[in-house]
């Protein structure tokens, strides 16, 4: 149960009360007098200097209590500055959030456009493939038409320019005689 008690409890006579704040004898050699006895010290309060919550507080100095009219006016001005800083920070945070949402929307649009481009490219490739097939088939049909046209021309020449031969009459007479 000793851990539940504060380390600087004077009733228990803690010999390490000087080290309660995390100091070592090497860090604070001026705490001890020449005879080895502990010198009494009044530690100053420590304040955060991150600037995120309390921008008016400086390194280890507490805010003065306004008791004069000038100090009150300065305090009001400081309070206005603090509010303005907080408002500006909030506005900047909202602006960053809007920018982030806008950037995310642009990324989503980019992804949609890429998908649409891929689909359109696939459709184009499909159409080009079928167009090539139709062109190839069309060329084949044209060559077939040329061959058939040539054969028809040959048959027409045979029929027009050759007089009826005896073979035609023989065939017709044989057909009749039979």
PAFI-180371 format. One record per residue (C-alpha): x, y, z; residue number from 1; residue in three letters. Coordinates in nm, 2 decimals. Example, Ala and Ser with C-alpha at 12.3 -4.5 7.8 and 13.67 -1.06 7.14 Angstrom:
     px     py     pz pos code
   1.23  -0.45   0.78   1  ALA
   1.37  -0.11   0.71   2  SER
REM end
This chain:
     px     py     pz pos code
   0.00   0.00   0.00   1  UNK
   0.30   0.23   0.00   2  UNK
   0.25   0.30  -0.37   3  UNK
  -0.09   0.46  -0.29   4  UNK
   0.08   0.72  -0.07   5  UNK
   0.24   1.02  -0.23   6  UNK
   0.62   1.00  -0.24   7  UNK
   0.67   1.34  -0.08   8  UNK
   0.46   1.27   0.23   9  UNK
   0.64   1.46   0.52  10  UNK
   0.47   1.24   0.78  11  UNK
   0.64   0.93   0.66  12  UNK
   0.98   1.10   0.64  13  UNK
   1.05   1.00   0.28  14  UNK
   1.42   1.05   0.22  15  UNK
   1.36   1.08  -0.16  16  UNK
   1.11   1.36  -0.14  17  UNK
   1.35   1.59  -0.34  18  UNK
   1.32   1.34  -0.63  19  UNK
   0.94   1.32  -0.64  20  UNK
   0.93   1.54  -0.95  21  UNK
   1.15   1.31  -1.15  22  UNK
   1.48   1.49  -1.08  23  UNK
   1.80   1.32  -1.00  24  UNK
   2.08   1.45  -0.79  25  UNK
   2.28   1.52  -1.10  26  UNK
   2.00   1.73  -1.25  27  UNK
   1.95   1.95  -0.96  28  UNK
   2.27   1.97  -0.76  29  UNK
   2.16   2.32  -0.63  30  UNK
   1.88   2.17  -0.42  31  UNK
   2.13   2.06  -0.17  32  UNK
   2.33   2.28   0.06  33  UNK
   2.70   2.23   0.13  34  UNK
   2.62   2.02   0.43  35  UNK
   2.40   1.78   0.24  36  UNK
   2.08   1.91   0.38  37  UNK
   1.79   1.98   0.14  38  UNK
   1.73   2.34   0.06  39  UNK
   1.36   2.45   0.06  40  UNK
   1.24   2.54  -0.29  41  UNK
   0.92   2.67  -0.43  42  UNK
   0.87   2.51  -0.77  43  UNK
   0.70   2.71  -1.04  44  UNK
   0.40   2.56  -1.21  45  UNK
   0.47   2.40  -1.55  46  UNK
   0.24   2.49  -1.84  47  UNK
   0.19   2.34  -2.18  48  UNK
   0.35   2.53  -2.46  49  UNK
   0.20   2.33  -2.75  50  UNK
  -0.01   2.63  -2.85  51  UNK
  -0.31   2.41  -2.93  52  UNK
  -0.53   2.49  -2.63  53  UNK
  -0.40   2.80  -2.46  54  UNK
  -0.21   3.02  -2.70  55  UNK
  -0.16   3.31  -2.45  56  UNK
   0.04   3.11  -2.19  57  UNK
   0.41   3.14  -2.23  58  UNK
   0.69   2.92  -2.10  59  UNK
   0.61   2.87  -1.73  60  UNK
   0.46   3.21  -1.66  61  UNK
   0.10   3.21  -1.53  62  UNK
  -0.15   3.45  -1.68  63  UNK
  -0.17   3.77  -1.47  64  UNK
  -0.49   3.84  -1.29  65  UNK
  -0.64   4.16  -1.42  66  UNK
  -0.68   4.42  -1.14  67  UNK
  -0.61   4.74  -1.32  68  UNK
  -0.81   4.90  -1.61  69  UNK
  -0.52   4.86  -1.85  70  UNK
  -0.47   4.50  -1.76  71  UNK
  -0.85   4.44  -1.80  72  UNK
  -0.84   4.60  -2.14  73  UNK
  -0.54   4.39  -2.24  74  UNK
  -0.71   4.09  -2.10  75  UNK
  -1.02   4.16  -2.31  76  UNK
  -0.79   4.21  -2.62  77  UNK
  -0.61   3.89  -2.53  78  UNK
  -0.93   3.71  -2.50  79  UNK
  -1.05   3.84  -2.84  80  UNK
  -0.72   3.73  -2.99  81  UNK
  -0.75   3.39  -2.83  82  UNK
  -1.11   3.36  -2.97  83  UNK
  -1.00   3.47  -3.31  84  UNK
  -0.71   3.22  -3.31  85  UNK
  -0.95   2.95  -3.21  86  UNK
  -1.20   3.06  -3.47  87  UNK
  -0.92   3.07  -3.73  88  UNK
  -0.80   2.73  -3.64  89  UNK
  -1.15   2.59  -3.66  90  UNK
  -1.19   2.76  -4.00  91  UNK
  -0.86   2.62  -4.12  92  UNK
  -0.97   2.27  -4.00  93  UNK
  -1.30   2.30  -4.19  94  UNK
  -1.11   2.42  -4.49  95  UNK
  -0.88   2.12  -4.47  96  UNK
  -1.18   1.89  -4.44  97  UNK
  -1.35   2.04  -4.74  98  UNK
  -1.02   2.01  -4.94  99  UNK
  -0.99   1.65  -4.83 100  UNK
  -1.35   1.58  -4.93 101  UNK
  -1.29   1.75  -5.27 102  UNK
  -0.98   1.55  -5.33 103  UNK
  -1.16   1.23  -5.24 104  UNK
  -1.44   1.32  -5.48 105  UNK
  -1.18   1.39  -5.75 106  UNK
  -1.02   1.05  -5.68 107  UNK
  -1.36   0.88  -5.71 108  UNK
  -1.43   1.06  -6.04 109  UNK
  -1.09   0.96  -6.17 110  UNK
  -1.16   0.59  -6.08 111  UNK
  -1.50   0.61  -6.25 112  UNK
  -1.34   0.76  -6.56 113  UNK
  -1.08   0.50  -6.57 114  UNK
  -1.34   0.22  -6.55 115  UNK
  -1.55   0.39  -6.81 116  UNK
  -1.24   0.43  -7.04 117  UNK
  -1.16   0.06  -6.99 118  UNK
  -1.52  -0.04  -7.08 119  UNK
  -1.52   0.19  -7.39 120  UNK
  -1.18   0.06  -7.50 121  UNK
  -1.31  -0.30  -7.47 122  UNK
  -1.62  -0.20  -7.67 123  UNK
  -1.41  -0.03  -7.93 124  UNK
  -1.18  -0.34  -7.96 125  UNK
  -1.49  -0.56  -8.00 126  UNK
  -1.63  -0.33  -8.27 127  UNK
  -1.30  -0.31  -8.46 128  UNK
  -1.27  -0.69  -8.45 129  UNK
  -1.62  -0.73  -8.60 130  UNK
  -1.55  -0.45  -8.85 131  UNK
  -1.23  -0.63  -8.97 132  UNK
  -1.43  -0.96  -9.00 133  UNK
  -1.70  -0.78  -9.21 134  UNK
  -1.43  -0.62  -9.43 135  UNK
  -1.26  -0.95  -9.48 136  UNK
  -1.59  -1.12  -9.56 137  UNK
  -1.68  -0.83  -9.79 138  UNK
  -1.35  -0.87  -9.98 139  UNK
  -1.41  -1.24 -10.02 140  UNK
  -1.76  -1.18 -10.15 141  UNK
  -1.63  -0.92 -10.40 142  UNK
  -1.37  -1.17 -10.53 143  UNK
  -1.63  -1.44 -10.55 144  UNK
  -1.86  -1.20 -10.74 145  UNK
  -1.57  -1.12 -10.98 146  UNK
  -1.52  -1.50 -11.04 147  UNK
  -1.89  -1.56 -11.09 148  UNK
  -1.92  -1.26 -11.32 149  UNK
  -1.63  -1.39 -11.53 150  UNK
  -1.79  -1.73 -11.56 151  UNK
  -2.12  -1.57 -11.66 152  UNK
  -1.95  -1.37 -11.92 153  UNK
  -1.78  -1.68 -12.06 154  UNK
  -2.11  -1.86 -12.08 155  UNK
  -2.27  -1.57 -12.25 156  UNK
  -2.00  -1.55 -12.51 157  UNK
  -2.04  -1.92 -12.58 158  UNK
  -2.41  -1.89 -12.63 159  UNK
  -2.41  -1.58 -12.84 160  UNK
  -2.11  -1.63 -13.07 161  UNK
  -2.13  -2.00 -13.14 162  UNK
  -2.39  -2.11 -13.39 163  UNK
  -2.60  -2.41 -13.31 164  UNK
  -2.38  -2.71 -13.36 165  UNK
  -2.48  -3.05 -13.47 166  UNK
  -2.44  -3.16 -13.12 167  UNK
  -2.74  -2.95 -13.03 168  UNK
  -2.95  -3.09 -13.31 169  UNK
  -2.84  -3.45 -13.23 170  UNK
  -2.93  -3.41 -12.87 171  UNK
  -3.27  -3.27 -12.96 172  UNK
  -3.34  -3.54 -13.22 173  UNK
  -3.23  -3.81 -12.99 174  UNK
  -3.45  -3.67 -12.72 175  UNK
  -3.74  -3.67 -12.97 176  UNK
  -3.67  -4.01 -13.10 177  UNK
  -3.65  -4.17 -12.78 178  UNK
REM end
